[in-house]
Amino acid sequence: MLPSTVSIVEVGPRDGLQNEPGNIELIHKLELIHALADAGLTRIEAGAFVNPKWVPQMADSEAVFANLRRKPGVSYCALTPNLKGFERARQANASEVAIFAAASEAFSQKNLNCSIEQSLAKFAEVASAAREHSIPLRGYISCVLGCPYSGAVTPELCLEIAQELLSMGCYEISLGDTIGTGTAASTQTLLKTLLKRIAPEKLAVHMHDTYGQALTNIYTALQQGIAVADSSVAGLGGCPYAKGATGNVATEDVLYLLNGLGIEHGVDINKVARAGANICRSLNKTNNSRAAVALLNKAS
């Protein structure tokens, strides 16, 4: 049975922009975040407090948070890989923070420079600090449907990591198909394994569209009772540690899917499409949302 309402987590300003070449001006980041909030999105990833040497596009996250025109009712999230990142996010008054594990030892080493076990130990420190300061904590698991280095990933390992993150205090676990190799069948298998032990209210999906299967996989998740989906305006994004991984599923395309299913979400698809068109113009890149392109062409 499909959920009656779905919550969209907009990851464009962080996951979408982190892989872009060249310099992205602060004003363009702020304009994007403000436009997304004005469109009705209430959960927005605004930045990441990570080492700027590895993710230079997020080097100005302090400035982003300092200059936000915060809209009441909107949560502005920051990615924090360790205690140092958490403290920077806390000082910047991030609404919530997120930690990110991987369901692959090879990807964990490439992305976090440590094993899964070591990464979870680091995240436990962040979780403890988040509890101490009453800051909500979200958890990500990367490569849940495949790893660019080691191939197939077992659902049982994803379950084990998800349970560990929940026990630390994460209120929700976002399941990331980082390289976009998932299918409806593999998504269903993964979710059936996790849902035996974890309530659907604790899970979200984060699908990349490398093979054009993201919407199909999200629909599969909706059928399993998952009511939270991460997406990126205009389909921006990729992964700096996953060669060939294309952007996240486009927010506009997810909204069009939900509209067609009669599922409430509270977001104005036309406003999101305009926000996507503006950031693509600023970045001088093609809009990857087919729904946005169709809507914008229709309106012109």
C-alpha positions as CSV (number, residue, x, y, z in Angstrom):
1,M,0.0,0.0,0.0
2,L,1.3,3.4,-1.0
3,P,1.8,6.1,1.7
4,S,-0.6,9.1,1.6
5,T,2.2,11.6,2.1
6,V,5.9,11.6,1.3
7,S,8.6,13.8,2.7
8,I,11.3,15.0,0.2
9,V,14.8,15.6,1.5
10,E,16.4,18.0,-0.9
11,V,20.1,17.2,-1.3
12,G,21.0,19.5,-4.2
13,P,22.8,22.2,-2.4
14,R,25.2,19.6,-0.8
15,D,25.2,16.3,-2.7
16,G,24.3,18.0,-5.9
17,L,26.9,20.7,-5.9
18,Q,29.8,18.9,-4.2
19,N,30.9,17.2,-7.5
20,E,30.7,20.3,-9.7
21,P,34.0,21.5,-11.3
22,G,35.2,25.1,-10.8
23,N,34.1,27.6,-8.2
24,I,30.5,28.0,-7.3
25,E,29.8,31.5,-5.9
26,L,28.2,31.8,-2.5
27,I,25.4,33.9,-3.8
28,H,24.3,31.1,-6.2
29,K,24.2,28.6,-3.4
30,L,22.1,30.9,-1.2
31,E,19.7,31.7,-4.0
32,L,19.2,28.0,-4.7
33,I,18.6,27.1,-1.0
34,H,16.2,30.1,-0.6
35,A,14.3,29.2,-3.8
36,L,13.9,25.6,-2.7
37,A,12.6,26.6,0.7
38,D,10.2,29.0,-1.0
39,A,9.0,26.1,-3.1
40,G,7.8,24.3,0.0
41,L,10.8,21.9,0.7
42,T,11.2,21.7,4.4
43,R,14.3,19.4,4.6
44,I,17.3,20.8,2.8
45,E,20.9,19.7,2.9
46,A,22.7,23.0,2.9
47,G,26.3,22.0,3.3
48,A,29.0,19.7,4.5
49,F,31.6,20.2,7.2
50,V,34.3,18.0,5.6
51,N,37.9,18.4,4.7
52,P,38.0,21.1,2.0
53,K,41.0,19.4,0.5
54,W,38.8,16.5,-0.5
55,V,35.5,18.3,-1.2
56,P,36.5,21.9,-2.2
57,Q,32.9,22.8,-3.2
58,M,31.8,22.6,0.5
59,A,34.7,24.7,1.8
60,D,32.3,27.7,2.3
61,S,29.7,25.8,4.3
62,E,30.2,28.1,7.3
63,A,29.5,31.1,5.1
64,V,26.4,29.4,3.6
65,F,24.9,28.8,7.1
66,A,25.9,32.2,8.3
67,N,24.1,33.9,5.4
68,L,21.0,31.7,5.2
69,R,17.6,33.5,5.3
70,R,16.1,30.8,7.4
71,K,12.5,30.0,6.8
72,P,10.4,28.8,9.8
73,G,9.6,25.1,9.6
74,V,12.6,24.3,7.4
75,S,15.4,22.1,8.6
76,Y,18.8,23.0,7.2
77,C,21.0,19.9,7.5
78,A,24.8,19.5,7.4
79,L,27.0,16.5,6.7
80,T,29.5,15.8,9.5
81,P,32.0,12.9,9.2
82,N,33.6,13.4,12.6
83,L,33.7,15.4,15.8
84,K,35.5,18.3,14.2
85,G,32.9,18.5,11.5
86,F,30.1,18.2,14.1
87,E,31.5,21.1,16.1
88,R,31.7,23.3,13.0
89,A,28.1,22.4,12.2
90,R,27.0,23.2,15.7
91,Q,28.8,26.5,15.7
92,A,27.0,27.3,12.4
93,N,23.6,26.5,13.9
94,A,22.8,23.6,11.6
95,S,19.3,22.4,12.2
96,E,20.4,18.8,12.1
97,V,23.5,16.8,11.2
98,A,24.1,13.6,9.2
99,I,26.7,10.9,9.3
100,F,27.5,8.5,6.5
101,A,28.7,4.9,6.6
102,A,29.1,2.5,3.6
103,A,27.9,-1.0,3.0
104,S,31.2,-1.9,1.4
105,E,34.6,-2.2,3.0
106,A,36.3,-1.0,-0.3
107,F,34.1,2.1,-0.6
108,S,34.6,2.9,3.1
109,Q,38.3,2.9,2.6
110,K,38.1,5.1,-0.5
111,N,35.5,7.5,0.9
112,L,36.4,7.6,4.6
113,N,39.9,6.2,4.7
114,C,38.9,3.6,7.3
115,S,37.1,0.3,7.7
116,I,33.3,0.1,8.3
117,E,34.0,-0.8,11.9
118,Q,36.4,2.2,12.4
119,S,33.9,4.6,10.7
120,L,31.1,3.4,13.1
121,A,33.4,4.1,16.1
122,K,33.9,7.7,14.8
123,F,30.2,8.2,14.2
124,A,29.4,7.0,17.8
125,E,31.4,10.0,19.0
126,V,29.4,12.3,16.7
127,A,26.1,10.7,17.9
128,S,27.1,11.2,21.5
129,A,27.8,14.9,20.9
130,A,24.6,15.3,19.0
131,R,22.6,13.8,21.9
132,E,24.5,16.1,24.3
133,H,23.5,19.2,22.3
134,S,20.0,17.9,21.4
135,I,20.7,18.1,17.7
136,P,18.8,15.6,15.5
137,L,21.0,13.0,13.8
138,R,20.4,11.4,10.4
139,G,22.3,8.4,9.1
140,Y,23.3,7.5,5.5
141,I,24.5,4.2,4.2
142,S,26.3,4.4,0.8
143,C,26.4,1.7,-1.9
144,V,23.5,-0.3,-0.6
145,L,22.8,-1.8,-4.0
146,G,26.3,-2.1,-5.4
147,C,29.9,-0.9,-4.9
148,P,32.1,0.5,-7.7
149,Y,35.1,-1.4,-6.3
150,S,33.8,-4.7,-5.0
151,G,30.5,-5.2,-6.9
152,A,27.5,-6.8,-5.1
153,V,26.6,-5.8,-1.5
154,T,24.7,-8.1,0.9
155,P,21.4,-6.8,2.3
156,E,22.3,-8.4,5.6
157,L,25.4,-6.1,6.0
158,C,23.1,-3.1,5.2
159,L,20.8,-4.3,7.9
160,E,23.6,-4.6,10.4
161,I,24.9,-1.1,9.7
162,A,21.4,0.4,9.8
163,Q,20.7,-1.2,13.2
164,E,24.0,0.1,14.5
165,L,23.3,3.7,13.3
166,L,19.8,3.5,14.8
167,S,21.1,2.3,18.1
168,M,23.5,5.3,18.2
169,G,20.5,7.6,18.0
170,C,19.9,8.3,14.3
171,Y,16.2,9.1,13.8
172,E,16.3,7.9,10.2
173,I,18.5,5.9,7.8
174,S,18.8,7.0,4.2
175,L,19.7,4.1,1.9
176,G,21.9,5.2,-0.9
177,D,22.3,3.6,-4.3
178,T,25.4,5.6,-4.8
179,I,26.3,4.3,-8.2
180,G,22.8,3.9,-9.5
181,T,23.0,0.2,-10.4
182,G,19.9,-0.8,-8.4
183,T,16.8,-2.3,-10.0
184,A,13.3,-2.8,-8.8
185,A,14.1,-6.4,-7.9
186,S,17.3,-5.6,-5.9
187,T,15.6,-2.6,-4.2
188,Q,12.7,-4.9,-3.1
189,T,15.1,-7.6,-1.9
190,L,17.1,-5.0,0.2
191,L,14.0,-3.5,1.7
192,K,12.3,-6.8,2.6
193,T,15.5,-7.7,4.5
194,L,15.6,-4.4,6.4
195,L,11.9,-4.2,7.0
196,K,11.9,-7.5,8.9
197,R,13.8,-5.7,11.7
198,I,13.3,-2.0,11.1
199,A,10.0,0.0,10.8
200,P,9.5,1.7,7.5
201,E,9.2,5.1,9.3
202,K,12.9,4.8,10.1
203,L,14.0,4.4,6.5
204,A,14.5,6.7,3.5
205,V,15.8,6.0,0.0
206,H,18.5,8.0,-1.9
207,M,18.6,6.9,-5.5
208,H,21.1,7.9,-8.2
209,D,19.9,7.6,-11.8
210,T,23.0,6.3,-13.6
211,Y,21.0,3.5,-15.3
212,G,17.7,5.4,-15.5
213,Q,16.2,3.2,-12.7
214,A,15.9,5.7,-9.9
215,L,12.1,6.5,-10.2
216,T,11.3,2.8,-10.6
217,N,13.3,2.1,-7.5
218,I,11.6,4.9,-5.6
219,Y,8.2,3.6,-6.6
220,T,9.3,0.1,-5.4
221,A,10.2,1.7,-2.1
222,L,6.8,3.5,-1.9
223,Q,5.1,0.1,-2.3
224,Q,7.1,-1.2,0.7
225,G,5.8,1.7,2.8
226,I,8.8,4.0,2.6
227,A,7.6,7.6,2.8
228,V,10.9,9.6,2.6
229,A,12.9,10.1,-0.6
230,D,16.1,12.1,-1.1
231,S,16.4,13.9,-4.4
232,S,18.4,16.7,-6.0
233,V,17.0,19.7,-7.9
234,A,17.7,19.4,-11.7
235,G,19.3,16.0,-11.1
236,L,22.5,17.6,-9.9
237,G,25.2,15.5,-8.4
238,G,27.3,12.4,-8.6
239,C,29.9,11.0,-6.2
240,P,33.6,12.1,-6.1
241,Y,34.5,8.6,-5.0
242,A,32.4,6.6,-7.5
243,K,33.7,6.9,-11.0
244,G,30.9,7.1,-13.6
245,A,28.1,7.7,-11.0
246,T,25.8,10.3,-12.4
247,G,23.4,12.6,-10.6
248,N,20.8,12.0,-8.0
249,V,17.3,11.5,-9.1
250,A,15.8,14.9,-9.9
251,T,13.5,16.4,-7.4
252,E,11.1,17.6,-10.2
253,D,10.9,14.0,-11.5
254,V,10.1,12.6,-8.1
255,L,7.4,15.3,-7.6
256,Y,5.9,14.5,-11.0
257,L,5.7,10.8,-10.0
258,L,4.1,11.7,-6.6
259,N,1.6,14.0,-8.3
260,G,0.6,11.2,-10.7
261,L,0.1,8.9,-7.7
262,G,-2.0,11.4,-5.8
263,I,0.5,11.4,-3.0
264,E,0.8,14.7,-0.9
265,H,4.2,16.3,-0.5
266,G,3.6,20.0,-0.1
267,V,6.0,21.2,-2.8
268,D,5.4,23.4,-5.8
269,I,6.9,21.6,-8.7
270,N,6.9,24.6,-11.0
271,K,8.9,26.7,-8.4
272,V,11.4,23.8,-8.0
273,A,11.8,23.6,-11.8
274,R,12.6,27.3,-12.0
275,A,15.1,27.0,-9.1
276,G,16.7,24.1,-11.1
277,A,16.8,26.1,-14.3
278,N,18.5,29.0,-12.5
279,I,21.3,27.0,-10.9
280,C,21.9,25.1,-14.1
281,R,22.3,28.5,-15.9
282,S,24.7,29.6,-13.2
283,L,26.7,26.4,-13.6
284,N,26.4,26.5,-17.4
285,K,25.2,22.9,-17.4
286,T,22.3,20.9,-18.8
287,N,19.2,20.3,-16.7
288,N,19.0,16.6,-16.0
289,S,15.3,16.7,-15.0
290,R,13.0,15.6,-17.8
291,A,9.9,16.8,-15.9
292,A,11.5,20.2,-15.4
293,V,12.5,20.5,-19.0
294,A,9.0,19.6,-20.2
295,L,7.4,22.0,-17.7
296,L,9.7,24.9,-18.6
297,N,9.3,24.3,-22.3
298,K,5.5,24.3,-21.8
299,A,5.6,27.6,-19.9
300,S,7.9,29.4,-22.4
